[in-house]
């Protein structure tokens, strides 16, 4: 059954026998058959939060009542002015702006399938997404329109490009009540494209219940936000880490979220101070950048969440020493929608990611793709209420194995059941018969005072098969030799793991979300 008129997404899901096994083990994950995730806003009003601030801006704010009414106007414009039918795909090609959050809710309320994209994408990158998802409508910031207009030439499905300023003009005359479209809980609501750390992005399809599930698992049981909290962060809303942090988690408890006026960690620090933000989401790179700011501006924070890349123990310890706050680490995946292993409070063990988030089950696979118990190292595998469903993509068979979501990460599980990150499966370096995890070497390098950032790969070597090669970005004014860094690593971890080659570079290749692209370093080696 579906509440969609346009069934393209459902028709292009993987065959059922390639889906992961889904588990709904918590009472709060028992969603009704008919469910539209935008009802989170209706629940906020029903709970008496209508007058509470929902979206904080550099000047002014929207309360929950205003946020819902704005989303309703957007849903009305999409359906009545532009003919959106339930199931049509709507591209959101915009920066994080005051309009961004209502736009997300409005698309979902109208029964559309939201597709977020990073503002920096070029025409050829946009064209791939437009064509793969057969997108019919796009909402775009005017200053980003040129690339989208060019991409449109290769995407005949795109019928309507709606500029943000035109949308706002139309909203002024639109009614502010729009009943949530009667979708089913398992109707597609979101196609989240992976950020391309390994090349060609994949479209991950998530249902209405999946978007709610991330609030009912990680947010409810690990983050534990309160109505008085104020969320802020750097992740773009185009990616599920940001969608949870900036849109879904705060709304699910009646808390506020802050929209930064522009990028930059100086701006982020100032905005935290202005709005007395309590809950910060960013990457390890972001925490290292914030430590260069005036930390007195961050005193309102009490919860700091890291995801998107492995959190080195050195970064965790430095942040704790400087702020007194222990970073809450987590691993998530676009395929799983949000974080599924984490720990908070006294359960945090610096350097470890944590344990399975309530609602999820985590295990490790051996070399025969069989789960095993107890201590050991293997490929991480997950089951829970969400899971991988690629849009028309043969790579589904690689991610889902025997009902488990296999993330491509190597982990070690200790005697207490904590999971410790080792490497991406393709980041394991085998040198002269030794297995060396690239992140372990990176962590060691980052403890050197001169190192700002680094990345480690396996470089071909005739004698050893591979050698450890490090690409290092030094802090401004730092002066250190290759030998100095090699000696430092030898003194920090087992000497055989030291980088036998060190390249000093001005920057590292990253995706638009700030994730390291090791494959580009391998290609240049």
Helices and strands as residue ranges (DSSP letters): H 8-11, G 16-18, G 27-29, H 39-46, E 53-56, E 61-63, H 64-76, I 77-81, E 89-93, H 100-109, E 113-117, H 123-133, E 137-140, G 142-144, H 145-152, E 160-163, H 164-171, E 188-193, E 203-207, H 208-214, I 215-223, E 230-233, H 240-243, I 244-248, H 249-253, E 256-258, H 265-275, E 279-282, H 284-290, G 295-298, E 303-306, H 313-323, E 328-332, E 339-342, G 345-347, E 355-356, E 361-365, E 371-372, E 376-383, H 396-399, E 400-401, E 404-413, E 419-424, G 425-427, E 428-431, E 434-437, H 438-446, E 451-461, E 465-474, H 482-492, G 495-497, E 501-504, H 518-524
